[in-house]
Amino acid sequence: MAVNLATIESVTKVYGTRALLDGVSLGVSEGDRIGVVGRNGDGKTTLIRMLAKLEEPDGGRITHSGGLQMDVLTQHDSLDPEATIRHEVIADRADHEWLGDARIRDIIEGLFGGLDLPGFADGLDTVIGPLSGGERRRIALAKLLLGSPDLIVLDEPTNHLDVEGIAWLAQHLQNRRSALVCVTHDRWFLDQVCTRMWDVQHGSVHEYEGGYSDYVFARAERSRIEAVEEQKRQNLARKELAWLRRGAPARTSKPRYRIEAANALIADVPEVRDKSELMKFANARLGRTVFELENVTVKAGPKLLLENLTWQLGPGDRIGLLGVNGAGKTSLLRAMRDAYASEGDVQPASGVIKVGKTVRLAYLSQEVAELDPTTRVLQAIEQVRSRVDLGKGREMSAGQLCEQFGFGKDKQWTPVGDLSGGERRRLQLLRLLMDEPNVLFLDEPTNDLDIETLNQLEDLLDGWPGSMVVISHDRFFIERTTDVVHALLGDQKLRMLPNGVDEYLERRARMAAAAAASAAASVPASETAAPGLSAGDARAAKKEMQKLERQIAKLDEKESKLHAQLAEHAANFSKVAELDTQLRAVREEKEGLELSWLELAEQV
């Protein structure tokens, strides 16, 4: 019988006049791998913080078994900014000590992409203080995984990891003996790792056996039998279940939920997208030409990202774009956007981008657009349009679309300044869709969105007639919303991958193995510097890198101030234009410095 590790008994937590958790009782036992899901703001993080005794409940109690060893990854790390990565992660052990430990090597390679920590100026000896939030988070995760606790508690562990890093982390957690409680919006990760689910809703926590697929089935079945949820939510759950049965689980060897019951539940659910009908609509709205690239070369400063690319985005195409960081995914979309915005006057470094005359492009970037903080949610939507045509005779008012995206009638009158990061992201998406585009570029659209909002976004996109390119590390979202996957593998070429994300991971693994073999064959073990670079040159290069880092930090500070000024003068269009010009100049200067830093890092 499994030993109980932690117990939550009749716990209540109140914020203001709202009961975030009300009389919740749960338990974690040895071997449990629990995924925690629910809407943003419903109490997922509060629940696991109380489980870890980082926050006290207002009522009830939390008990841990005697001698319980628990490690927690919160959204704010406690790393020493003055320390090095070596000190925090491997406790200053000598290289020969930790390099001889296969577990340490696996964790460092899995989370950082190599034992030399590519991307960090001084490798393991990099000081933590100046690093970005994403880099610090990976360091904190590596430090946690190198321990041997009885229970691991993780809050959004996949944030700032790419597709490969998420796949590695899922495999690593499957192989560990520690119990696990994990909050994440990554549904593929939940399905791979978890054996139980906690669904936090309206002050209660519902428990489900199995991973995410099982949870979706049980939730839909519960809605059907008890008839406690509105018809719209039932249809969404059944539609997603149909996708899970026909799509992702078909590629696994162990669909764990009850096949017969699931098939009966979805017997009358059509395919998620009527592709031929959508293609007909897309052709009517877009014509034959959308984006055509001929021998296009894309650069970021002096760095060559794509060379002689000939590619076409046609009417109705739904493309997922994968690639290593820095390979040029965002730069490619920006080059196409710039050609559209300038009506063909702005072109890439070489080659031509042709844009169809009927194209109406909406581009969701990774940055959340700043709005007047006093503007109400509904007003921000109606500033764009009061009604939107979704195709196939479907039309929605701004208020109806708000409700579909989780902004109820009360929330629609909330000032934008009072919204959370996830809510602002939802609002940004809504404003884009209200403008009735027929081409969508979505760069990391799943950032800060909870699973229910992702379901609703996917459902909305199912019936959206147009062309779409999606950049995302969320494997489930890519597979759910797109029909074809293309990849940038760092060799200045764009490839179509018939087998999608699985093929991408296989290719990346082969490339990593080939690179490791080549490096082992060409570099003697005793050699510590790149050929042709003397010790004096290496010191000079590192000194120059430190100088560049200081300049980049100053530009970061300047960029933050410009963002604040943009928000302050949002109603003054001439001032906004002036500030936007300054912001672009700062970003271009920063990109140039970052590229120079990368070139020096490669030499060192």
Salt bridges, closest charged atoms under 4 A:
GLU9 OE2 - ARG61 NE 2.87
ASP32 OD2 - ARG196 NH1 2.66
ASP42 OD1 - ARG18 NH2 3.08
GLU55 OE2 - LYS13 NZ 3.68
GLU55 OE1 - ARG49 NE 3.14
ASP77 OD1 - ARG136 NH2 2.81
GLU88 OE1 - LYS143 NZ 2.66
ASP92 OD2 - HIS87 ND1 2.64
ASP95 OD1 - ARG86 NH1 2.82
ASP125 OD1 - ARG86 NE 2.97
GLU156 OE2 - HIS185 ND1 3.48
GLU164 OE2 - ARG508 NE 2.93
ASP191 OD1 - ARG256 NH2 3.51
GLU207 OE1 - ARG196 NH2 2.32
ASP214 OD1 - ARG256 NH2 3.37
GLU221 OE2 - ARG224 NH2 3.08
GLU226 OE1 - ARG222 NE 3.65
GLU229 OE1 - ARG233 NE 3.10
GLU230 OE2 - ARG233 NE 3.24
GLU240 OE2 - ARG187 NH1 3.73
GLU240 OE1 - ARG219 NH2 3.91
ASP268 OD1 - ARG238 NH2 2.57
GLU277 OE1 - LYS280 NZ 3.79
GLU294 OE2 - LYS354 NZ 3.23
ASP338 OD1 - ARG337 NH2 3.19
GLU367 OE1 - ARG587 NH2 2.76
GLU395 OE1 - ARG387 NE 2.90
GLU403 OE2 - LYS409 NZ 2.64
GLU423 OE2 - LYS411 NZ 3.16
ASP435 OD1 - ARG360 NH2 3.49
ASP435 OD1 - ARG385 NH1 3.70
GLU444 OE2 - HIS473 NE2 3.54
ASP450 OD2 - ARG39 NH1 3.78
GLU452 OE1 - ARG39 NE 3.76
GLU452 OE1 - ARG233 NH1 2.09
GLU458 OE2 - ARG187 NH2 2.47
ASP459 OD1 - LYS239 NZ 2.83
ASP462 OD2 - LYS239 NZ 3.31
ASP462 OD1 - ARG273 NH1 3.37
ASP462 OD1 - ARG480 NH1 2.92
GLU479 OE2 - ARG251 NH2 3.03
GLU479 OE2 - ARG475 NE 3.47
ASP483 OD1 - ARG273 NH2 2.73
ASP483 OD1 - LYS275 NZ 3.79
ASP491 OD2 - ARG495 NH1 2.70
ASP502 OD2 - ARG251 NE 3.91
ASP502 OD1 - ARG475 NH2 2.29
GLU503 OE2 - ARG507 NE 3.26
ASP556 OD1 - LYS590 NZ 2.81
GLU557 OE2 - LYS561 NZ 3.69
GLU559 OE2 - HIS563 NE2 3.95
GLU559 OE2 - ARG587 NE 3.27
GLU559 OE1 - LYS590 NZ 2.90
ASP580 OD2 - ARG584 NE 3.14
GLU591 OE2 - ARG334 NH1 3.75
